[in-house]
Amino acid sequence: AVVTDMAKVEVDRRAAVERRLPPVSVKSGAPADGYAPAGKAGEHVFVPLTQAEFNQAQYLRRRQKSAIYGGGACFVLGAALSRFTLLLPLGAIIGVLSVVLWVLATMTLKRFLPGVDISTNGRRVELSRVHRDFVAAVSDAKA
């Protein structure tokens, strides 16, 4: 979707948590194939996506995990083998690079999925960076 096609919409939080939002992708406006979690930990809601978009979100989540686990393992291995003078700095460098990769994957995932802002009473959710066709589907479902 083109950035100019993006909008904001307010939906019922229960509908978003129970996967009852209209089956229109929040990213492309195409018919959705399923739902994916979006939002901060503890505030997840489920948004409709096509299979390709869902696969992209899963790929970014796997990159997050592999970057942090791989970096941690390299740092621990470098520390364990620190009697060899080059392995500790090498492990630290790889660890730092892995943290940078994790940050990049996290930022990309955050930009890929819609923004989620839960209302103060917890009953409504504002989804930002969603496709206008999704907004239209939400409006049609309310009518």
C-alpha positions in Angstrom: 0.0 0.0 0.0 1.1 3.5 -0.7 1.7 5.7 2.4 -1.0 8.1 1.3 -3.5 5.3 1.5 -3.0 5.0 5.3 -5.5 6.2 7.9 -6.6 5.8 11.5 -9.6 4.0 12.8 -11.1 3.3 16.2 -12.5 -0.3 16.9 -13.9 -2.2 19.8 -11.1 -3.8 21.8 -13.0 -7.0 22.5 -13.6 -7.4 18.7 -9.9 -6.9 18.1 -8.8 -9.4 20.8 -11.4 -12.0 19.7 -10.4 -11.7 16.0 -13.8 -10.3 15.0 -12.5 -7.3 12.9 -13.6 -7.3 9.3 -11.6 -9.7 7.1 -9.8 -6.9 5.2 -6.1 -6.5 5.5 -5.0 -3.5 7.5 -1.9 -3.2 5.3 -3.1 -3.6 1.7 -6.9 -3.5 1.9 -7.0 -7.0 0.2 -9.2 -9.8 1.6 -7.5 -11.1 4.7 -6.4 -14.7 5.2 -6.0 -14.5 9.0 -5.0 -12.4 12.0 -1.7 -11.4 13.6 -0.9 -9.9 16.9 -0.1 -6.2 17.0 0.8 -3.8 19.8 3.0 -3.8 22.9 3.4 -6.8 25.2 0.3 -7.1 27.3 -1.7 -4.9 25.0 -1.9 -7.2 22.0 -4.9 -7.1 19.6 -5.2 -9.2 16.5 -5.3 -7.4 13.1 -6.3 -9.0 9.8 -3.6 -9.6 7.2 -3.1 -11.5 4.0 -1.0 -14.7 4.1 2.0 -12.9 2.5 1.8 -10.0 5.1 1.5 -12.5 7.9 4.6 -14.4 6.6 6.5 -11.1 6.6 5.5 -10.3 10.2 6.6 -13.8 11.3 9.9 -13.5 9.4 10.6 -10.2 11.3 9.7 -11.8 14.6 12.1 -14.7 13.9 14.8 -12.2 13.0 14.3 -10.5 16.3 14.7 -13.8 18.2 17.7 -15.1 16.2 19.6 -11.8 16.5 19.3 -11.7 20.3 19.9 -15.4 20.9 22.8 -15.6 18.4 24.4 -12.5 19.9 24.0 -13.8 23.4 25.5 -17.1 22.4 28.5 -15.5 20.7 29.2 -13.3 23.7 29.0 -16.2 26.1 31.2 -18.4 23.9 33.7 -15.6 23.6 33.7 -15.1 27.4 34.1 -18.9 28.0 37.0 -19.0 25.6 38.6 -15.7 26.8 41.9 -17.3 27.4 42.3 -16.9 23.6 42.8 -13.2 23.4 40.8 -12.5 20.3 37.7 -14.5 21.1 36.3 -12.2 23.9 36.4 -9.0 21.8 35.1 -10.9 18.8 32.2 -12.3 20.9 31.5 -8.8 22.2 31.5 -7.3 18.7 29.2 -10.0 17.4 27.0 -9.4 20.4 26.8 -5.7 19.8 26.0 -6.2 16.1 23.3 -8.7 17.1 21.7 -6.1 19.4 21.8 -3.6 16.5 20.1 -6.2 14.2 17.5 -6.8 16.9 16.8 -3.1 17.1 16.4 -2.8 13.4 14.1 -5.9 13.2 12.0 -4.4 16.0 11.7 -1.0 14.3 10.8 -2.6 11.0 8.2 -4.8 12.6 6.8 -1.8 14.5 6.5 0.1 11.2 5.1 -2.9 9.3 2.2 -3.5 11.7 -0.4 -0.8 12.5 0.1 1.4 15.6 -2.1 0.3 18.5 -3.3 2.8 21.1 -5.7 1.5 23.7 -8.2 4.1 25.2 -8.0 5.0 28.9 -11.1 3.0 29.7 -9.7 0.0 27.8 -12.8 -0.5 25.7 -11.6 1.0 22.4 -8.5 0.7 20.3 -7.2 3.2 17.8 -5.3 1.5 15.0 -3.1 3.9 13.0 -1.3 3.3 9.7 -4.1 1.1 8.3 -5.4 0.9 4.8 -8.5 3.0 3.9 -10.3 -0.1 2.6 -10.0 -1.5 6.1 -11.4 1.7 7.6 -14.3 1.5 5.1 -14.9 -2.2 6.1 -15.0 -1.2 9.8 -17.5 1.6 9.0 -19.7 -0.8 7.0 -19.6 -3.3 9.9 -20.8 -0.6 12.3 -23.7 0.4 10.1 
